[in-house]
Amino acid sequence: MKTIHFVLLLSVFHVQCASGQTGSYPELTVMTSLPSDLKECSGMVDLGDGIFAGINDSGNAAELIVFHTGSQSNGLIRKISIKGASNHDWEELASDDEYLYIGDTGNNSGTRKDLCIYRVARPDVLRLTEVYSDKISFSFSEQKKFTPSNKHNFDCEAMVCVGDSLYLFTKNRGNAKTDLYVIPKVPGKYEAMHLDRFDAGGLVTGAGYRSNGALDQLALVGYTTEEKGYHPFIWRFSPVKGNQFFKAPSKQWLYGGSFQTESILWLDDQTVLITNESEHGDPGFVFKEVLSNE
């Protein structure tokens, strides 16, 4: 595997947890290149056996891209057309044992009144090239104004599925924090309920949740835009109790470079996979990161 050594923003990463420990930055390692069909990968889920599904964001077709992490055929396995859906601004993928959830939740200017999540059957994704979707529509309970702005707190690019609910983490252009909202994971029309807020110190663009029966963990990925670039970060919250994500001990990793990181998922209890968009001329990669407790 190819390892990329980034110029570090600081000499240590910040740790916000009970122990108060600090340490050195980890290295960010490229696992594989993304298929060329995923130039603007904004979400990814693990389908098992080294196979993943990804989505492109706005301006692209309403389709899933299924790929593997090997080198043959640039990783592409097949494209899956999503019937009953349109790609206004797809920004996240989440899953459970029965369904994949496609977040059409991008809201760059804060004006959207048609935010939604498309639900597709997981078994269909594993075997078909055309699947049908149903729709979960929602609005944010705290949004009262819809005038265009580049300093608002109602963009959303991060989502996880836990139990009977979908949890949304906003990309706050106004204050660099993230707000946590919840909606049911069944088709319908809802007002997303605000639960909590966390000072992420940047723009949150992806979320991943893992439970192994004994340990529940949340990971958030995003970037800062200081010093004329995209500087990636990861937050890990562990152990999580219920949906009290931000009450768990938290730990942050910061990186230099200019990759616009967009999605994150757990591979095992310590390892996450991260993708970046390649729309700014950067290659599209899947990064593999070990979130060590040291």
C-alpha positions in Angstrom: 0.0 0.0 0.0 1.1 3.5 -0.7 1.7 5.8 2.3 1.2 9.6 2.0 3.1 11.6 4.6 1.3 14.9 5.1 2.8 18.2 6.5 1.3 18.4 9.9 -0.8 21.4 11.0 0.4 21.2 14.6 2.9 19.2 16.5 0.3 17.1 18.4 -3.4 16.3 18.0 -5.9 17.4 20.5 -7.5 14.7 22.7 -10.8 15.5 24.5 -11.4 12.5 26.8 -11.3 11.7 30.5 -7.6 10.8 30.4 -6.5 14.1 28.8 -3.7 12.3 26.9 -2.0 13.7 23.8 0.2 12.2 21.2 1.7 12.3 17.7 -0.2 12.5 14.5 -0.9 9.2 12.8 -0.1 8.7 9.2 -2.8 8.5 6.5 -2.4 5.6 4.2 -3.9 5.1 0.7 -5.6 1.7 0.5 -6.6 2.0 -3.2 -7.7 4.4 -5.9 -11.4 5.0 -6.3 -13.0 3.9 -9.6 -13.1 6.7 -12.2 -16.9 6.5 -12.0 -16.6 7.8 -8.5 -14.8 11.1 -9.1 -17.1 12.9 -6.6 -17.5 10.2 -4.1 -19.6 11.6 -1.2 -20.7 8.4 0.6 -19.7 4.8 0.9 -21.0 1.6 2.7 -19.5 -1.8 3.2 -21.4 -4.6 1.4 -19.1 -7.3 2.7 -16.3 -9.5 1.2 -14.3 -6.4 0.2 -17.1 -5.0 -1.9 -18.4 -1.4 -1.3 -21.1 0.8 -2.7 -20.5 4.6 -3.3 -22.4 7.6 -4.5 -21.5 10.8 -6.4 -22.9 14.1 -5.3 -24.9 16.8 -7.2 -24.9 16.9 -11.0 -24.4 13.1 -11.3 -26.8 10.3 -12.1 -29.1 8.7 -9.5 -27.0 5.5 -9.2 -24.9 3.5 -6.8 -21.4 2.5 -7.9 -20.4 -1.0 -6.6 -16.7 -1.6 -6.5 -14.0 -3.7 -4.8 -10.7 -2.7 -3.4 -8.6 -4.8 -5.8 -6.8 -3.5 -8.8 -8.7 -5.3 -11.6 -10.9 -3.1 -13.9 -10.2 -0.1 -11.7 -12.3 -1.7 -9.0 -15.7 -1.2 -10.8 -18.2 -4.1 -10.5 -21.4 -2.5 -11.7 -23.6 0.6 -11.7 -27.1 0.4 -10.1 -29.8 2.8 -11.3 -32.0 4.0 -8.5 -35.6 4.3 -9.8 -37.9 6.8 -8.1 -35.0 9.0 -7.1 -33.1 12.0 -8.4 -29.7 13.3 -7.4 -30.3 16.8 -6.3 -27.3 16.7 -3.9 -26.4 13.2 -2.7 -24.0 13.5 0.3 -24.1 10.3 2.4 -24.8 6.6 2.5 -25.8 4.6 5.6 -27.0 1.0 6.0 -28.5 -1.6 8.2 -29.2 -5.3 7.6 -32.2 -4.6 5.3 -31.6 -1.3 3.5 -29.2 1.3 2.2 -30.1 4.9 2.9 -29.0 7.5 0.4 -28.9 11.0 1.8 -30.1 13.7 -0.6 -29.3 16.2 2.1 -26.8 18.6 0.6 -28.0 22.2 1.2 -25.1 24.5 0.2 -27.0 27.8 0.3 -29.6 26.8 3.0 -32.6 27.2 0.7 -33.8 23.6 0.2 -37.3 22.6 1.2 -37.1 19.1 -0.4 -34.5 17.4 1.7 -34.9 13.6 1.7 -33.3 10.2 2.1 -33.9 7.4 -0.4 -34.2 3.9 0.9 -33.3 0.8 -1.2 -33.4 -2.9 -0.3 -30.0 -4.2 0.5 -30.6 -7.7 -1.1 -31.5 -5.9 -4.4 -28.3 -3.9 -4.3 -26.3 -7.1 -4.0 -27.6 -8.7 -7.2 -29.4 -6.2 -9.5 -28.5 -3.3 -11.8 -31.8 -1.5 -11.3 -33.5 -1.0 -7.9 -36.6 0.8 -6.7 -36.5 3.3 -3.8 -38.9 4.8 -1.4 -38.6 8.2 0.3 -38.1 9.7 3.7 -38.7 13.5 3.5 -37.7 15.9 6.3 -37.0 19.4 7.4 -34.9 20.7 10.2 -36.9 21.8 13.3 -34.6 24.8 13.9 -34.6 26.2 10.4 -37.0 29.1 10.1 -35.3 31.1 7.2 -34.6 29.9 3.7 -32.8 32.9 2.2 -29.5 32.1 0.4 -26.5 32.2 2.7 -22.9 30.9 2.9 -22.9 31.1 6.7 -25.8 28.9 7.7 -26.0 25.7 9.8 -28.4 23.6 7.8 -26.2 21.8 5.3 -25.9 18.0 6.0 -23.4 15.5 4.6 -23.2 13.0 7.5 -25.6 10.4 8.6 -25.7 7.0 10.5 -28.4 4.4 11.1 -28.7 3.2 14.7 -31.7 1.1 15.9 -34.9 2.4 14.4 -33.6 5.9 13.6 -31.4 7.9 11.2 -29.1 10.4 12.9 -28.0 13.5 10.9 -24.9 15.6 11.6 -24.9 19.0 10.0 -22.1 20.8 8.2 -22.2 24.1 9.9 -20.8 26.8 7.6 -21.9 29.4 10.1 -20.0 28.3 13.2 -17.9 25.2 12.3 -19.9 23.1 14.8 -22.2 20.1 14.0 -25.7 19.7 15.1 -27.3 16.3 15.8 -30.8 15.6 14.5 -32.9 12.4 14.5 -35.7 11.1 12.2 -37.4 7.7 11.9 -35.9 5.4 9.2 -39.2 4.5 7.6 -40.8 6.3 4.6 -42.8 9.4 5.5 -42.5 13.1 6.1 -40.9 14.4 9.3 -39.5 17.3 11.1 -36.0 16.3 12.3 -35.7 16.7 16.0 -32.6 18.5 17.4 -30.7 16.5 20.0 -27.3 18.0 20.6 -24.4 20.1 19.3 -20.6 19.5 19.1 -17.8 21.9 18.4 -16.1 20.0 15.6 -13.7 22.9 14.7 -14.5 22.5 11.0 -16.9 21.2 8.4 -18.3 17.7 9.1 -18.8 15.7 5.9 -19.2 12.1 6.8 -20.1 9.8 9.7 -19.7 6.1 10.5 -21.1 4.1 13.4 -20.1 0.6 14.6 -21.4 -1.7 17.3 -19.9 -5.1 18.0 -22.2 -5.9 20.9 -19.8 -4.6 23.5 -18.5 -1.4 22.1 -20.4 1.3 20.2 -18.4 3.9 18.4 -19.0 7.0 16.2 -16.5 8.5 13.8 -16.9 11.8 12.1 -14.7 13.0 9.2 -14.4 16.5 7.7 -12.0 19.3 7.0 -11.0 22.8 7.9 -10.5 25.4 5.2 -7.7 27.4 7.0 -4.6 28.4 5.2 -6.1 28.1 1.7 -6.7 24.3 1.6 -8.7 21.4 2.8 -7.2 20.0 5.9 -8.8 16.7 7.0 -9.7 15.7 10.5 -11.3 12.7 12.3 -13.3 12.7 15.5 -13.9 9.4 17.3 -16.5 9.1 20.1 -16.2 5.9 22.2 -17.8 4.2 24.0 -21.2 5.6 23.0 -24.3 4.9 25.1 -27.6 4.9 23.1 -27.8 8.0 21.0 -25.7 10.1 23.4 -22.9 10.4 20.8 -21.4 13.6 22.0 -21.5 12.6 25.7 -18.9 9.9 25.0 -15.1 10.5 25.4 -13.8 12.0 22.2 -10.5 12.1 20.4 -9.4 14.0 17.3 -6.8 13.5 14.6 -5.8 16.4 12.4 -3.9 16.2 9.1 -2.3 18.6 6.6 -2.5 18.3 2.8 -5.4 19.4 0.7 -7.7 16.4 0.4 -11.5 17.1 0.7 -12.4 14.1 2.8 -16.1 13.2 2.3 -17.0 9.8 3.9 -15.9 7.4 6.6 -16.9 3.9 7.6 -15.6 1.4 10.2 -13.8 -1.7 8.9 -13.2 -3.2 12.4 -13.1 -1.9 15.9 -10.0 0.3 15.3 -9.9 0.8 11.5 -11.8 3.2 9.3 -11.9 3.8 5.6 -12.1 7.4 4.3 -12.8 8.7 0.8 -12.1 12.1 -0.8 -13.6 13.9 -3.7 -11.4 14.5 -6.8 -13.3 17.4 -8.2 -10.5 19.9 -7.3 -7.9 18.0 -9.4 -6.8 15.6 -6.6 -7.0 11.9 -7.3 -9.8 10.0 -5.6 -8.6 7.5 -3.0 -9.8 5.2 -0.3 -7.6 5.8 2.8 -7.2 3.3 5.6 -6.7 4.7 9.1 -6.1 3.0 12.4 -7.6 5.0 15.2 -5.2 3.9 18.0 -5.9 4.6 21.7 -2.2 5.5 22.2 
